[in-house]
Amino acid sequence: MSTTMEQPPQLTGWGRIPGHGRELVSEDLERLTEHAVLSRGLGRSYGDSALPPPSVDAVATTTLADRLLAFEPKSGLLHAEAGLSLYTLNQIFLPRGYFVPVTPGTQFVTLGGMVGSDVHGKEHHVRGCFGEHVTRLKMRVADGRILWCSDDEHPELFRATLGGMGLTGHILEVVFHLRRIASPWIRQHSRRVDDIDEYIDALKDGAKKWPYTVGWLDCLTPGRHLGRGILLAGDWADPALAPARPPRRLPSVTMPLELPSFVLGQTTTKIFNTGLYWTHLPRTRDRLISWETFFYPLDALRKWNLMYGPRGFTQYQCVLPERAGRGAARRVLEVLTRRGGASFLCVIKDCGPQGKGILSFPMAGVSIALDIAVRDDTQALIDALNECVLAEGGRIYLSKDRFTRREHFLAMEPRLPEFQRIRAQWDPKGLIRSAQSVRLFGDRP
């Protein structure tokens, strides 16, 4: 099976490439990556991980290398080029009863990006990261060799590449297992909670019963009700209980213009959070919803980053270990509210054990994701959040980071020396690098 697939419509990355470099695009990814310092997928990393270092003016864009190469229906084993998007994959395989074993919160990402970030989702507490389901990777390493790596072939390179942010080599092809699903409908259970402590208890309880859990929080209401919100849990619906027809596709609207920066300020965000919280009038609610509504609600609004104005936004995502206790999440949110951080979106998920990827982000505990409009004091806010996360024994997600200082990152990552040792074996001259690796890893500009 070898054919070029439809690309997702009207996609743009969060970042603006002008000023950072050019994108070189080709279907022949093996040739294209011969002299490139970095590969870039659909540009959905929130920071500078997919941007070239300051002295380089080009990255290799993988999106035309998007062929399905082989599929085994019985086992669900799929072999595809790294530029294939999750959006296209879903259009092909979900109607046939297959879904990715792990999905991030957007389907506008490539398989190569999913490997490089070792993405996680609402199912991490039961299925881990995407890399746990990847069996082999075809790569071009820094000296030009094209090789396969897996648990049995160059295993250290394999482990370093899962969550390695594209810094170990260019990912060319990915082999992984899709999983069977019962229907294209999701049985969703939702619960309104009064504060962050109740939310954490409900999240941990829900993780024992449901394969998918996530929740939205109001992190701007101070005091006793800090972190009030709505917990969502779900599973694929049994065909006997689901409609025979497939769900309607998620409607798509594009932001028509860039809003002024003040629109999503603290006052507006507080009003929005209060309204969203009280739309869930029943304490609990059960219903059937479409798979797109459950997994990818923000994909319905294209270019939604324009809501944050000309300075844009950053997403801050951290994971707090179980040993930090239930109160750790409250302490992080208190830093945010004390410094006036207005997060339009605050999502907390349950995380299972750390995976095989050396720099893979999640660990057993909870992750917190905050969308924060960029302001004059954003650096100071991120510094304060990082100091709190460090005190709790947590770490940040590199795919979302733009403002973390190198000293904070080094203090968070005792795994970094092992990663750098393996990376140096395959790239002793430090050819493959990014703007982020210059900022955090100390790579040459």
N, C-alpha and C positions, 0 to 999 in steps of 0.2 A: 504494500500500500504506500504509494508515494505521490502526493499531490500538493500543490500550493493552496493554502487555506485563506479564507476571507479574513481580513484584518478588522479589528473593532473600529467602529465609526468615530470620527471627529475626536481623536485622542491627542492630547498634548500633555507634556510633563508638567510637574509643579514648577520646576526651575525654568529660568530663561537662559538659554544657551548663549545668546549674544553676550560678549564680554568674557565668556568662559571658554569658548572654543567652538569648533565645527563638528558636525556629525557626518561621518562617512558611512554610507549605506550600501550593502551588497548582498545578493543571495549567496555568494560564495564566501561563507564566513571563514573558512580555513585560510583563504587567500587574504581576506580583508584584515584579519587579525595579525598578519605577519609582522607588522611594524607598529601596531597600535599599543598604547600603554594601558588601555582600559576598554572594556565592552560596556555598552549601555543598551538597556531594553526599552521600555515604554516611558522611562523617566519619572516613575512614581515614587522614588525615594524623596523624602521631604527635605533632606539637607544636601550635602555636597558629595555624597558617596558615589554618584554616577557622573560627576564632573571631572575633567582632567586637571592635573596639577597646573600651577600658574605658567610654567615654561612650555607647556604643550598646547597646541591649538586644535587637536582633533581627538575624537573617540570613535570607536567602531560601533555602529548601531546594528543590532541583530534582527530587527523586526521583519526583514525580508527572508531571513532563513527560518522559515516557519512550516516546514513540511512534516507530515506524519510519515514515519518510515516503516513502522510495523506495529501490529496490535494483535494480541492473543485474547479473544473473547472469553475463553474459559477462565483464565487466571487474571484477566484485566491488565496484563503487562503491556505497557505502551512505550514505544521508542519514537522520539520526536526530536526535531531540531530545537535549539535553545531559544530561538526567536518566536516560537509558537505562543500565542497569547492564551491566557486562561479563559478569556471571553470566547475565543474561537473553539477552544476545547469543550467548553460547556455547551455551545450550540450544536456540536457534533455528537457528543456522547451522552448528555443528560437525557435527551429523548429516547436513547437506547438503553437507559437504565444504569448508567455509570456516572460516578462523580469523583472528583479528586479526593484523596484521603484526608487532606488538610487544605484549607483555603484561607487566605487573608481576607480582609474586609473589602477588597475591590477585586473585580475580575479583569481589570485592565493592567495586567502585569504579564511578563513573559516567564516561561519555564526557567530560563537561565537566571532571571531575577529572583524567582522563588527559591532557587538553590543558593544563590549568593547571599540572600538574606536569611536563608533557612526559615521561611515564613511559618507562622503559627496562627491559630485562630480560636474560634469558640470551642474547639474540641481538644485543646492541648492536654487537658487533664486525663483524656482517655487515649489519644492517638499521637501525642507528641508533635514534633515539628515535621515539615515536609521531608526533610532529609532522612527521617527514619524510614521512609517508604521509597527512597531512591535506591536502586540497585547498582547502577553504573553511570559513569559520566565520561564522555569523550571530551578531551581538552587539548588546547595548544598551550604548552608551557613556554616560559620566557626564552629558552634557547631554540625555539622553533619546532621542537618535536611535537607530534600529534600522538596522543596515547589515551588509553582507557584507564580509569581508576575506579576502585570499588573497595569493599571490605577485604577482598583477596588480592587485588592488583593495586600496588602503590597505596596501601591503606592509610598511611599518614597524610598523603596528599589529598585523599578522599575526605578524611575527617576535617582537614584544614579548609577545604573548599566549601563544605556545608556551613554556611554562615560566615564565610571568609570575605564577603563583600567584593568578590571579583579580584582579589589581590593575589591569588595563587596561580592564575592563568585564565585563559579565555575558555569559557564553557561553550562547547559546540553542539553537543547532543546530550539528551537526558533520557534515561530509562527508569521507569517507576511503575507502580501498581495503581490503577484506578480501582475503586470499590463499587460493588453493586449497591443500588438503592431500591427501596420498596416502591416509591412513587415520586413524582415531582412536587409533592405537597409536603409542607412541614406542619407538624402538630406542635403548636407553640403554647407554652404556659407562661404567663406573666404575673408579676407580683409587685405591688407598690410597697415600698419600705420607707421607714421614717427617718433613718439616719445611717451613717456609714457603718456603725458597729452591727446594726441589724442586717445591713446589706451583706457584710462579710459572712455573717452566720448563715444567711439564706443562700449565698453563693456556694459555700462549702456543702451545705445540705443538698442543694440542687445538683451539685457535681456527682453525688452518689446515685442519683436517679436518672440524670439526663446526659446524653453524649455531647450536647451543645449548650453552653451557658455563657451569658454575657450580660452586661447591664449598663444603663445610662445613669449618671449621677448629677445632681445639682451641687456643685462644689462652691457656690457663692453664698449660700444661706448659712450664716455663721451660727455658732452656739450649738444647742442641743440637736438641731435638725441638720447640721452639716452632713452632706453626703446622702441626703434623702434622694430617692430615685426609683427606678423601675428595673427589676431583674427579669431577664428573658431567658427561657430555657426551651429547648426543642429537640425534636427527632423526626426522622422521615416517617410520614404517615403510612399506616397500613392501607393497602389498596382497597380493602373492604370498607374502610371508613373515609376514604378520599373520593372526590369527584372523579368520574371516569374521564372527563375532559382535562387536558393540561391547563395549568394556570396561565392567565394572560401575562404577556411580557411586561416587564417593568417599564412604565412610561418614562420618556426622557425629555428633560427640559434643560436648555443651556442658559447660563447666566448671561444676560444681554450686555452688561456693562460692568465696569469696576466701580464698586461703591466707595464713597468717602471713608476714610479710616475711622471716623467717630461712630459710624453706624453700629458696629459690633463692639461698642464699649461696655463698661461694666453695667450701666443702667439697663441698656437694651438686652444684654445677656441675662440679667436677673429676671426681667419681665418674661423673656422667652422660657427660661428654666421653670419659672412658676407656672406658666401656662401649660407647658409640656407635662409637668408633674401631675397637675389636676385634670388632665385629659384622661388619666387612668383612674376614674372614680371608684370602680369596684376594687376591693383589696386584691383579689385574684381574678384572672380571666383566662379562659382556654378557647383557642380558635385554630382553624386551618388557614395558613397563609402560603403564598408562593415561595419557592426557593430563593428567587431573586430578592424579594422583600425581606426575607430573613437574613440572608448572608451579605447582600450588597445594597443596603438602603441608600447610601450616599451616591451610588452610581447613577441614580435617577436624575441627579442634578450635575450636569457637565460644567466644568470650569467653576466649581463652587468656591475655589480658592479666591475668586475675584470678590467675594463678599468681604474679604478682610482688607480691601483697599490696596493702594499702590505699594505699601511696605510689606504686604503679604502676612504670612503667619508661619509659625513653626509648630511642629508637634513634639511634645516631650513625652517619651514613654520609658518607664522604669519598671523593674520587677523587684518586689520585696520578698525576702525569703520567709518561709513559715516560722523559722526560729525567732523572727522579729516580733511575732505575736500579732493579734488582731488589731491592736492600737496603732500599728505602723502606718496603715493607710490613712488614718485620721491625722497623724502627725504630718504626713506629706501634704495633705489638703489644707491643714492649718497654715503651713508655710505659704501656700498659694494665696489663700484669702488674706493673710496678714500683710502680704505685699501687694494686694490689689490686683492679682492676676485674674483676668476675665476669660475663663475658658468656656467657649460656646459648646464644646463637646468634651465630656469626661467619661471614659469607658474603663471599667474594671473587669478583668477576666481572671478565672482560676487557672493556675499553671501546674502541670505535673512535673516529674523529674527532668533534669537536664538531659539533653540528647547527646548523640555522638559527635556533633559538630563542635570543634574545639572552642570557637567563639560564639556558638549558638546562644541566643539571648535568654530564653526562659529558664527558670529553675522552679523547684517546688515552692509555691507561694501564690502571690497575686500580682498581676501587672496593672499599672495605671497609665492611661494614655490621655493627654491633655492637648487640645488645640489652642494655641496662644497667639493672639495678634502681636506682630512685631512692633515694639515701641522703643523709646529711648532707654528704658530700664530693663529690657528683656534679658540682656546679658547678666545683670545682677540677679534677676529672678531665677534664671537657670542655674547660676552659681549657688544660690541658696537651696534650690531643690536638690542639686547634686550633693551638697554637703549633708543634707538630711538623709538622702538615699545612702550615702556612704556610711553614715552613722548606723543605719539599719542593716547594713550588710548587703545592699542591693546593687544593681547595675542598670545601665541604660541600653536602649536598642539602637544600634548604629544606623539602621535604615531610616530612622526618624530624626537623627541628631544633626544639628547645625551649630549649636552654641557651646557645647561642652568644652571645657579647657583640658589641655593635655594632662595636666597634673591630676585632675579629677579622674580622668579616664584610666590613667596608669594605676591610681589607687584602687579603682574598682575592679581591675582585671588581672588577678594573679595568673590567669591562663595565658596572658599575652606572650610571655617568654617562650612557651612551647610553640605557639603559633608562629612567632617570628623565627624560631630555629628551623621549623619545617619550610617556611617560606624562603628563607635564605638558601636552603639546600637546592630549591628548584629555581630560584631567581637571585643568584649571588650579586648581580649588578644592580638590583632594585629597579628593573625596567618597568614592571607593572605596578602602577600606583594611581592614586586619585587625589583630588583636592582634600578629601577627608583624611586619607592616609598621611598626607603632608601635615595636616593640622593635628592629628591625634597620635600617629605612629612615629612621627619624626622622620618621614621619608624626605628625600631631597625634592625641592620645588621643581 
